[in-house]
């Protein structure tokens, strides 16, 4: 079952998590960690999001952030799609 949509408004704070399909690892080596952090940084700049804290686990990540422009959905869509595409290209 999908979770309910988040309420978005300017200046909101969010704790966001994302897991690999079926609990699979989303990072296989240090290059994957570097890649996800680079993509996260680019996404933050593009969408003007403020990242307050993060943690990368082997099969998921947690982000604590605020969105001055109420654009969490667009930010997460861009970040997840960009990293997933890069991961899939690299690992077939």
Secondary structure as the mmCIF struct_conf table of DSSP 4:
data_model
#
loop_
_struct_conf.conf_type_id
_struct_conf.id
_struct_conf.beg_label_comp_id
_struct_conf.beg_label_asym_id
_struct_conf.beg_label_seq_id
_struct_conf.end_label_comp_id
_struct_conf.end_label_asym_id
_struct_conf.end_label_seq_id
HELX_LH_PP_P HELX_LH_PP_P1 UNK A 2 UNK A 7
TURN_TY1_P TURN_TY1_P1 UNK A 10 UNK A 11
STRN STRN1 UNK A 12 UNK A 19
HELX_RH_3T_P HELX_RH_3T_P1 UNK A 21 UNK A 23
BEND BEND1 UNK A 26 UNK A 26
BEND BEND2 UNK A 29 UNK A 29
HELX_RH_AL_P HELX_RH_AL_P1 UNK A 30 UNK A 47
TURN_TY1_P TURN_TY1_P2 UNK A 48 UNK A 48
STRN STRN2 UNK A 49 UNK A 56
BEND BEND3 UNK A 58 UNK A 59
STRN STRN3 UNK A 60 UNK A 67
TURN_TY1_P TURN_TY1_P3 UNK A 68 UNK A 69
BEND BEND4 UNK A 70 UNK A 70
HELX_RH_AL_P HELX_RH_AL_P2 UNK A 72 UNK A 91
#
